[in-house]
Amino acid sequence: MGNEAKWQYFRVMYERYHQAERKARGALLDELCLTTGYNRKYAIRLLNGPPPEKERERRPRGRKTQYGKQVISILSAVWEAAGYPWSVRLKALLPSWMPWIRKRYRLSGKLEEQLLAMSARQMDRRLQSRKREQKRKIYGRTKPGALLKHHIPLKTDSWDVHAPGFTEVDLVSHSGNSAQGEFAHTLNLTDIHTGWTESRALLGKSEIGVQEALDEIQTELPFRLLGVDSDNGSEFINWHLKRWCDEKRIQLTRGRPYKKDDNAHIEQKNWTHVRKLLGWDRYDSRAAVEAINAVYRQELRLWMNLYLPSVKLVKKVRVGSKLRRVYSPAQTPFERVLASGRAHAGRLAELKKLRSTLDPFALAQTIDRKLGTIYALANRRLSPKPENARATAVEKPRRGKVPKTDFPTALGNPAKGAGFPLSHSHHGGRSVTSFMSR
């Protein structure tokens, strides 16, 4: 018998108990205890207590809400402005972003205290519905290279480095729906120890172009480049890059074919630093490459490396049938470079000055404006069609073929549909950020 049925039964027995004579009450009490399973003393207190209401009083379960809508809306706006980071990273960036948050949203002391006191788990719960909207898939077009494989050693062990300089590198294609012809690629490089990431766009993926892009990135790194680990693409496994690495005394290694886990660090950065912003549209013009590099070389590298914390996996602990992952405290790549003691003094001083003067919200707005310029340069004919356009198109099935109804729709450009984290111009409605900043 459920609680509601017990309550209804008790209401009936309460009336019978008070209408019955003294000798009959004992039998009614025995019946109530036998039917409901109540302790006899508890049943006596109920029957001798106040009469039950027509409807059972329902007490609210759980704790009262501690954080109001205003705090959650500010948290959501900062989460979007920071590029949708994990809750542990989001909590870590709040203190360093607080001067600009306080200025932009005019925080009171109470709101600021609540925002800083909120735990990472609470942030996860509050942002859960928004996170479901951000899931995307990625794909690539890597062609294996056959040259020099016996000269370039395989790296199959886990990274165990305690100083910056050892990196993973990869190319991300911007080919749209067609891999034919020449189109743009993003060369992505990330440091294993600090998480410092640099990106450059190039038209095509020629051996010389990749080597020149790496040479440019090396001059921008705040530390010495010691190692480059790549996949087996022909853009990396060639004599140009091998000679360049030998001249610069840089260790060149490669992962196993068809094993993306060997390059897990850069695969993650391919999403956070490239796909999340540029999507899957096709860019095949020199103007588009220059516009992309205008973002990569300036605002984006500062915004990602100076202001966005990240965590590093320390160890894995087996607890029964589950695997528990233990992470280090969230830090920005710049903070890890500072702690390493291996950075170039001149570049470090310049970065310190930029970090103390630049507004991360203003940087995000600038990036959003530049991304709008980039989207306008996409090749629409060879780019994935948006879902609404696909729904309106009527495709005539070929003779003898049954059209599939469960085929996934085109990926389109998720960045264009969602906009850059701070910008909501692509949403088509009023944003939390614009509302709170007034």
Residue pairs with C-beta under 8 A, 6 or more apart in sequence:
1 9
1 35
1 36
1 37
4 56
6 36
7 52
7 56
9 32
9 35
9 36
10 32
10 36
10 46
10 52
11 52
13 28
13 31
13 32
13 47
14 46
14 47
14 51
14 52
16 28
17 25
17 28
17 29
17 32
17 47
18 47
20 28
29 40
29 43
29 44
29 47
32 38
32 43
32 47
33 39
33 40
33 43
36 43
38 46
66 114
67 114
67 118
67 122
67 126
70 111
71 111
71 114
71 115
71 118
72 126
73 432
73 435
73 436
74 101
74 105
74 107
74 111
74 115
74 436
75 90
75 115
75 118
75 123
75 126
75 127
76 126
76 127
76 130
76 432
77 105
77 431
77 432
77 433
77 436
78 90
78 94
78 97
78 101
79 85
79 90
79 123
79 127
79 130
80 421
80 422
80 424
80 432
80 433
81 360
81 361
81 364
81 421
81 422
81 433
82 89
82 90
82 93
82 97
82 307
82 308
82 360
82 421
83 272
83 276
83 304
83 308
83 421
84 131
84 134
84 421
85 93
85 308
85 309
85 310
86 311
87 120
87 121
87 123
87 124
87 127
88 120
88 311
88 327
88 330
89 308
89 309
89 310
89 311
89 330
90 120
90 123
91 118
91 119
91 120
91 123
91 330
92 309
92 329
92 330
92 331
93 307
93 308
93 309
93 330
93 332
94 101
94 115
94 116
95 116
96 307
96 332
97 307
97 360
98 112
98 116
100 359
100 360
100 361
101 107
101 115
102 112
104 361
104 436
104 437
105 436
105 437
107 115
118 126
133 418
134 418
136 271
136 275
136 276
136 411
136 414
137 411
138 270
138 271
138 275
139 280
140 172
140 173
140 270
141 173
141 175
141 179
142 171
142 231
142 232
142 233
143 233
143 234
144 232
144 233
144 234
144 257
145 232
145 233
145 234
145 235
145 236
145 237
145 238
146 234
146 237
147 234
147 237
147 238
147 239
148 237
148 238
148 239
148 242
149 232
149 237
149 254
151 242
152 237
152 242
152 252
152 253
152 254
153 253
153 254
154 253
154 254
154 255
154 256
155 229
155 253
155 254
155 255
155 262
156 255
156 256
156 262
159 166
159 192
159 265
161 192
161 193
162 193
163 193
163 226
163 340
163 342
164 191
164 193
164 194
164 196
164 223
164 336
164 337
164 340
164 342
164 343
165 191
165 193
165 223
165 224
165 225
165 226
165 227
165 342
166 191
166 192
166 193
166 226
166 227
166 229
166 251
167 189
167 190
167 191
167 192
167 225
167 227
167 228
167 229
168 189
168 190
168 192
168 228
168 229
168 230
168 263
168 265
168 266
169 187
169 188
169 189
169 214
169 228
169 229
169 230
169 236
169 266
170 187
170 188
170 230
170 231
170 263
170 266
170 267
170 270
171 185
171 186
171 187
171 188
171 205
171 210
171 233
171 235
172 185
172 186
172 188
172 270
172 274
172 275
173 179
173 183
173 184
173 185
174 183
174 184
174 185
174 186
174 278
174 280
174 281
174 282
174 283
174 284
175 183
175 282
175 382
176 183
176 280
176 281
176 282
176 378
176 379
176 382
176 383
176 384
177 282
177 382
177 383
177 384
177 410
178 282
178 382
181 284
182 203
182 204
182 284
183 203
183 204
183 282
183 283
183 284
184 201
184 202
184 203
184 283
184 284
184 288
184 289
184 292
185 201
185 202
185 203
185 204
185 205
186 199
186 200
186 201
186 274
186 278
186 292
186 296
187 199
187 200
187 201
187 202
187 210
187 213
187 214
187 217
188 197
188 198
188 199
188 266
188 269
188 270
188 273
188 274
189 197
189 198
189 199
189 214
189 217
189 228
189 266
190 196
190 197
190 265
190 266
190 269
191 197
191 221
191 223
191 333
192 265
193 336
193 340
194 223
194 333
194 336
194 337
194 340
195 310
195 312
195 333
195 336
196 221
196 222
196 223
196 305
196 333
196 334
196 336
196 337
197 269
197 273
197 301
197 304
197 305
197 333
198 217
198 220
198 221
198 296
198 301
199 273
199 274
199 296
199 300
199 301
200 213
200 216
200 217
200 293
200 296
200 297
201 289
201 292
201 293
201 296
202 209
202 210
202 213
202 289
203 209
203 284
203 286
203 289
205 233
205 235
206 235
207 234
207 235
207 238
207 239
207 240
207 241
208 240
210 235
210 236
210 240
210 241
211 240
211 241
211 244
214 228
214 241
214 244
215 244
218 225
218 248
220 297
220 301
222 337
222 343
222 344
222 347
222 348
222 351
223 337
223 340
223 342
223 343
223 344
224 342
224 344
225 248
225 250
226 250
226 251
227 250
227 251
227 252
227 253
228 241
228 245
228 250
228 251
228 252
228 253
229 253
229 254
229 255
229 263
230 236
230 237
230 252
230 253
230 254
230 255
230 263
231 254
231 255
231 262
231 263
232 254
232 255
232 257
236 254
237 254
241 252
242 252
244 250
245 251
245 252
255 262
255 263
256 262
260 267
272 304
273 300
273 304
275 414
275 415
276 414
276 415
277 295
277 300
277 367
277 371
277 415
277 420
278 292
278 371
278 374
278 413
278 415
279 411
279 412
279 413
279 414
279 415
279 416
280 383
280 384
280 411
280 412
280 413
280 414
281 375
281 378
281 379
281 383
281 384
281 413
281 416
282 378
282 379
282 382
282 383
283 289
283 292
283 374
283 377
283 378
283 379
284 379
284 382
285 377
285 379
287 377
288 374
288 377
288 378
291 370
291 373
291 374
291 377
292 374
294 370
295 367
295 370
295 371
295 374
299 363
299 366
299 367
299 370
300 367
302 354
302 358
302 363
303 360
303 363
303 364
303 367
304 333
305 332
305 333
305 334
306 332
306 333
306 334
306 351
306 354
306 355
306 358
307 332
307 355
307 360
307 363
308 332
309 330
309 331
309 332
309 335
310 330
310 331
310 332
310 333
311 327
311 328
311 329
311 330
312 327
312 328
313 325
313 326
313 327
313 328
314 326
314 327
314 328
315 325
315 326
316 323
316 324
316 325
316 326
317 323
317 324
317 325
317 326
318 324
331 339
334 351
334 355
337 343
337 348
338 348
361 422
364 420
364 421
364 422
364 423
365 422
365 423
367 420
368 419
368 420
368 422
368 423
368 425
371 415
371 420
371 423
372 425
375 413
375 415
375 416
378 413
383 413
384 410
384 411
384 412
384 413
385 393
385 410
385 412
386 410
386 412
386 413
386 417
387 409
387 410
387 412
390 409
390 410
395 403
397 403
416 426
417 426
418 426
418 427
419 425
419 426
419 427
422 433
424 430
424 431
424 432
424 433
424 434
